[in-house]
Amino acid sequence: MCGGSCGKKICPVSFGLAIGLVCFFGAVIWMLWVMYYGPSAMMLAANMPIPTWHDGLIHALWAFAKGLVFGFFVALFYDFISCCCKSKMCCKKSDACCDKPHEPVQ
């Protein structure tokens, strides 16, 4: 899935794991912040309870899963678009961008 004939690609699994881990740790840091400093005014207005360790871990795991899926598809679409771009006219600006040489514009 990584590499190929279109040049450099982003590995969807690696990118998905990276985004998922960032989301996981962001959710854990948010949970610790709310547990230590208390809920914000917006949380109080929405009647959101203060998370416990169990609730926070479940939210962090959901954030990881959502980040994994989101990152996977972002990398997959990026690879598809960049591969299509190399064979189209949008890559005429520099020789380093395209694998094949092109004729000068007249």
C-alpha positions as CSV (number, residue, x, y, z in Angstrom):
1,M,0.0,0.0,0.0
2,C,3.0,2.3,0.6
3,G,5.3,3.4,-2.3
4,G,4.5,2.4,-5.8
5,S,4.8,3.8,-9.3
6,C,3.5,7.3,-8.4
7,G,6.4,8.4,-6.2
8,K,6.3,9.2,-2.6
9,K,3.1,8.2,-0.8
10,I,1.8,8.4,2.8
11,C,1.2,5.0,4.3
12,P,-2.5,5.1,5.4
13,V,-2.0,2.8,8.4
14,S,1.0,4.8,9.8
15,F,-0.8,8.1,9.3
16,G,-4.0,6.8,10.8
17,L,-2.1,5.5,13.9
18,A,-0.3,8.8,14.3
19,I,-3.6,10.8,14.2
20,G,-5.3,8.2,16.4
21,L,-2.6,8.5,19.1
22,V,-2.7,12.3,19.0
23,C,-6.5,12.2,19.5
24,F,-6.1,9.6,22.3
25,F,-3.5,11.6,24.2
26,G,-5.6,14.8,23.7
27,A,-8.6,13.1,25.2
28,V,-6.6,11.8,28.2
29,I,-5.0,15.3,28.8
30,W,-8.5,16.9,28.6
31,M,-9.9,14.3,31.0
32,L,-7.1,14.9,33.5
33,W,-7.5,18.7,33.2
34,V,-11.3,18.5,33.9
35,M,-10.8,16.1,36.8
36,Y,-8.2,18.4,38.4
37,Y,-9.5,21.9,37.6
38,G,-13.2,21.0,37.4
39,P,-15.7,21.5,34.5
40,S,-15.8,24.6,32.4
41,A,-18.8,26.9,32.3
42,M,-19.9,25.4,29.0
43,M,-19.8,21.9,30.5
44,L,-21.9,23.1,33.4
45,A,-24.4,24.8,31.1
46,A,-24.8,21.6,29.1
47,N,-25.1,19.5,32.3
48,M,-22.1,17.3,31.3
49,P,-20.8,15.3,34.3
50,I,-17.2,15.3,35.4
51,P,-15.6,12.3,33.8
52,T,-14.2,9.4,35.9
53,W,-11.2,7.3,34.9
54,H,-13.5,4.7,33.4
55,D,-15.5,7.3,31.3
56,G,-12.3,9.1,30.3
57,L,-10.7,5.9,29.1
58,I,-13.7,5.0,27.0
59,H,-13.7,8.5,25.5
60,A,-10.0,8.3,24.8
61,L,-10.4,4.9,23.1
62,W,-13.3,6.3,20.9
63,A,-11.0,9.3,20.0
64,F,-8.3,6.9,19.0
65,A,-10.6,4.8,16.8
66,K,-12.1,8.0,15.1
67,G,-8.6,9.4,14.6
68,L,-7.4,6.1,13.1
69,V,-10.2,5.9,10.6
70,F,-10.0,9.6,9.8
71,G,-6.2,9.5,9.3
72,F,-6.4,6.3,7.2
73,F,-8.9,7.9,4.7
74,V,-7.1,11.2,4.6
75,A,-3.8,9.4,3.6
76,L,-5.7,7.2,1.1
77,F,-7.4,10.1,-0.6
78,Y,-4.1,12.1,-0.6
79,D,-2.3,9.2,-2.3
80,F,-5.1,8.9,-4.9
81,I,-5.1,12.6,-5.7
82,S,-1.4,13.0,-5.8
83,C,-1.1,10.0,-8.1
84,C,-3.7,11.5,-10.4
85,C,-2.1,14.9,-10.3
86,K,1.2,13.5,-11.6
87,S,-0.4,12.4,-14.8
88,K,-2.4,15.6,-15.4
89,M,-1.5,19.2,-16.4
90,C,-1.4,20.5,-12.8
91,C,2.2,19.2,-12.5
92,K,3.7,21.4,-15.3
93,K,5.4,23.9,-13.0
94,S,8.5,22.0,-12.1
95,D,10.4,19.0,-13.4
96,A,11.0,17.7,-9.9
97,C,7.3,17.2,-9.5
98,C,6.7,14.8,-12.4
99,D,8.5,11.6,-13.3
100,K,8.5,12.1,-17.1
101,P,10.0,15.1,-18.9
102,H,7.6,17.4,-20.6
103,E,7.8,19.8,-23.6
104,P,8.3,23.5,-23.0
105,V,5.2,25.7,-23.1
106,Q,5.1,27.9,-26.1
